[in-house]
């Protein structure tokens, strides 16, 4: 794995309670908190959507958008696979996930521990019209990305052992919590950690839970996050996926 200095720092008010904002789906809520100061990370060169579509006619939908997609860097020697993709009303990719390690669990009797990491890339989008009439989507922010990464981790922990009648309540409760925690990036359980992005140290927000861990960082041209379990976050490095590297990512079995 990538060599880093796994130093972390607690935020100044980490001992205080997390904020409790109203929990509304991220695309309809007011603009969330973004940390101030200079933006960490390297200058990211967007991939040409036209070039990708021409080079790979049957490409993953996300490859057709001028979003600088990220995955784990070359130090990761495990499997790589294409995760979910979210397209906006105009058909442009808003965010997507590239998976690394074990495939998502698909059977309730699959109790084997999984070792995986999902890397989420989210476009920096301003306020824009939604699919519904008179619907307006709020700008994407670092908190938006943190919520999506948190929900990605949650989606891998379907409570098969919980009574079927209570599973909906469990999912609703955990979803509300993921949004609330994502709105308080300067409070516990979040802390700061530096990890390499394109070989350069980059400041991430990092938190752990009983289900795994979540990372969130701001780059110049996108929001970058990750979630995982069974893999230490401190040993990870991230790199932009170039045209020649897409072949390493395979489609999940259906």
C-alpha positions in Angstrom: 0.0 0.0 0.0 1.0 3.6 -0.3 3.5 4.9 2.2 2.1 7.9 4.1 2.5 9.6 7.4 -0.7 8.5 9.2 -0.9 11.5 11.4 -4.4 12.6 12.5 -5.6 15.6 14.4 -8.8 16.0 16.4 -10.8 19.2 15.6 -10.8 21.9 18.2 -14.4 21.3 19.3 -14.3 17.5 18.9 -15.4 16.9 22.5 -18.7 18.8 21.9 -21.9 17.3 20.6 -22.5 17.0 16.9 -25.0 19.4 15.4 -28.5 18.1 14.8 -29.8 19.6 11.5 -33.1 18.5 10.0 -32.6 15.4 7.9 -33.6 16.0 4.3 -32.3 14.2 1.2 -29.0 15.9 0.3 -30.2 17.2 -3.1 -33.0 19.3 -1.6 -31.4 20.7 1.6 -29.6 24.1 2.0 -26.0 24.3 1.1 -24.0 22.4 3.6 -20.8 23.3 5.4 -17.5 23.5 3.6 -14.2 24.1 5.4 -12.4 27.4 4.6 -8.9 28.1 3.5 -6.9 26.9 0.4 -8.2 23.8 -1.3 -5.8 20.8 -0.8 -4.9 18.3 -3.4 -3.5 18.4 -6.9 -4.8 20.2 -9.9 -7.0 17.7 -11.6 -7.2 17.4 -15.4 -10.8 16.5 -16.5 -11.1 13.6 -18.8 -12.7 14.4 -22.2 -16.2 12.7 -22.3 -16.1 12.6 -26.1 -12.7 10.9 -26.1 -13.9 8.3 -23.6 -17.1 7.6 -25.5 -15.2 7.2 -28.7 -12.5 5.0 -27.2 -14.9 2.8 -25.2 -18.4 2.6 -26.9 -19.9 0.4 -24.2 -18.3 2.3 -21.3 -19.6 2.7 -17.8 -22.0 5.6 -17.9 -19.7 7.7 -15.8 -17.0 7.6 -18.4 -19.0 9.8 -20.7 -18.9 12.7 -18.4 -16.0 15.2 -18.0 -15.5 14.2 -14.3 -12.0 13.3 -13.1 -12.8 9.8 -11.7 -10.7 8.5 -8.9 -9.8 5.1 -7.6 -7.2 3.5 -5.4 -3.7 4.0 -6.8 -1.4 1.4 -8.3 -0.3 0.2 -4.8 -3.7 -1.6 -4.6 -3.2 -5.1 -5.8 -6.7 -6.5 -5.3 -9.8 -6.7 -7.6 -11.3 -3.5 -9.0 -15.0 -3.2 -10.1 -17.5 -0.7 -11.4 -19.9 0.4 -8.8 -23.1 2.6 -9.0 -23.4 5.8 -11.0 -25.9 8.7 -10.4 -26.9 10.6 -13.5 -28.5 14.1 -13.2 -31.6 15.3 -15.0 -29.5 16.2 -18.0 -27.9 12.8 -18.2 -24.5 14.0 -16.9 -22.9 11.9 -14.2 -23.1 13.6 -10.8 -21.3 11.0 -8.8 -20.2 7.4 -9.0 -18.3 4.7 -7.1 -15.4 2.5 -8.1 -15.0 -0.6 -6.0 -11.9 -2.3 -4.8 -11.7 -5.7 -3.1 -14.5 -8.1 -2.4 -17.8 -7.6 -4.3 -20.9 -6.4 -2.4 -22.8 -9.0 -0.4 -25.9 -10.1 -2.3 -27.2 -13.0 -0.2 -28.6 -13.0 3.3 -26.7 -16.1 4.2 -23.3 -14.6 3.2 -21.8 -14.0 6.6 -18.1 -14.1 5.5 -16.2 -10.9 6.4 -15.6 -8.7 3.4 -12.5 -6.7 2.7 -13.3 -3.8 0.4 -13.1 0.0 -0.3 -15.4 2.1 -2.4 -14.0 5.3 -3.9 -16.7 8.0 -4.6 -16.1 10.9 -7.0 -18.6 13.7 -7.0 -18.8 16.6 -9.5 -18.7 20.1 -8.1 -22.2 21.2 -9.2 -24.0 24.5 -8.6 -27.7 24.9 -8.0 -29.6 23.4 -10.9 -33.1 22.2 -11.9 -34.2 18.7 -10.8 -36.3 16.1 -12.4 -39.6 17.2 -10.8 -41.6 20.3 -11.7 -40.4 23.3 -9.8 -37.7 21.2 -8.2 -34.3 22.8 -7.5 -31.2 20.8 -6.5 -28.8 22.5 -4.1 -25.1 22.7 -4.8 -22.9 19.7 -4.0 -20.6 20.2 -1.1 -18.1 18.3 1.0 -21.0 17.4 3.4 -22.9 16.1 0.4 -20.0 13.8 -0.5 -19.6 12.7 3.1 -23.3 11.7 3.3 -23.1 9.7 0.0 -20.0 7.9 1.2 -21.7 7.1 4.5 -24.7 5.8 2.8 -22.5 3.6 0.6 -21.0 2.0 3.7 -24.5 1.6 5.1 -25.8 -0.1 1.9 -23.3 -2.9 2.5 -24.7 -3.7 5.9 -28.3 -4.7 5.3 -29.6 -6.1 8.6 -30.7 -9.6 7.5 -30.8 -10.7 11.2 -33.3 -8.0 12.1 -37.0 -8.8 11.8 -38.3 -8.0 8.4 -40.9 -5.7 9.8 -38.2 -3.6 11.5 -35.7 -3.4 8.6 -37.3 -0.3 7.1 -37.1 1.5 10.5 -33.5 0.5 10.9 -32.6 1.8 7.4 -34.5 5.1 8.0 -32.7 5.6 11.4 -29.3 4.9 10.0 -29.9 7.1 6.9 -30.9 10.0 9.1 -27.8 9.5 11.2 -25.5 9.5 8.2 -26.9 12.9 7.0 -26.6 14.4 10.5 -23.0 13.3 11.0 -22.1 14.5 7.5 -23.3 18.0 8.4 -20.9 18.3 11.3 -17.5 17.7 9.7 -15.7 19.8 12.3 -17.1 17.8 15.2 -16.5 14.3 16.6 -16.5 11.6 15.3 -14.7 13.3 12.4 -10.9 14.0 12.6 -8.3 14.9 10.0 -5.9 12.6 8.3 -3.5 13.1 5.4 -3.5 10.6 2.5 -1.8 10.8 -0.9 -3.9 11.8 -3.9 -2.0 11.6 -7.2 1.1 11.3 -5.0 0.5 14.5 -3.0 -0.5 14.7 0.6 -4.2 15.7 0.9 -6.3 16.5 3.9 -9.3 14.2 4.4 -12.1 14.1 7.0 -12.1 10.7 8.5 -14.5 8.8 10.8 -15.0 5.3 12.1 -18.2 3.4 13.0 -19.2 -0.1 13.9 -19.8 -0.7 10.2 -16.4 0.6 8.9 -14.9 3.9 8.0 -15.6 7.0 5.8 -13.2 9.5 4.2 -14.1 12.9 2.5 -11.8 15.4 0.9 -12.1 18.5 -1.3 -10.1 18.7 -4.5 -10.0 21.5 -7.0 -12.3 20.0 -9.6 -14.3 17.4 -7.6 -15.2 16.0 -4.2 -13.4 12.8 -3.3 -14.5 10.2 -0.7 -14.2 6.6 0.2 -15.7 4.1 2.6 -14.6 0.6 3.5 -14.2 -2.3 5.9 -11.5 -4.8 6.5 -9.0 -2.5 4.9 -7.1 0.1 6.9 -7.8 3.6 5.6 -4.3 4.7 6.7 -2.6 2.6 4.1 -4.6 3.9 1.1 -3.6 6.2 -1.8 -5.8 7.6 -4.5 -5.1 8.3 -8.2 -7.1 9.6 -11.1 -8.2 6.8 -13.4 -6.7 7.4 -16.8 -7.9 6.1 -20.2 -5.5 3.2 -20.1 -6.5 2.2 -16.5 -10.2 1.5 -17.1 -9.6 -2.0 -18.2 -8.7 -3.0 -14.7 -12.3 -2.3 -13.5 -14.8 -5.0 -14.3 -18.6 -5.0 -14.2 -20.2 -6.7 -11.2 -22.0 -10.0 -11.9 -25.7 -9.7 -12.1 
